[in-house]
Amino acid sequence: MKGKKSSMIRMENLINGDRLKHSGEFSELLTGDVNRVLKDYFDYKGYPLVEVMKNGGFFEVKITLVAERLKAFSSLPQD
């Protein structure tokens, strides 16, 4: 049973690693989603830089953005 579990973990790590290496669509989708959220809070030009890196059993996500200003609280969505 132990060997089966470690095989599953290795397969999961391989699949997750492949998603990061080969999926430009993943990066584009994530950047678009992050951009939509950040536009509610900041005024900026262009798109945020979104980096996802595998670090052992975890993912590090780094978002870089140069904002011109924070949006006023009264203009934030009410949802």
Secondary structure, 3 states (H helix, E strand, C coil): CHHHHHHHHHHHHHHHHHHHHHCHHHHHHHHHHHHHHHHCCEECCCCCEEEEEEECCEEEEEEECCCCEECCHHHCCCC
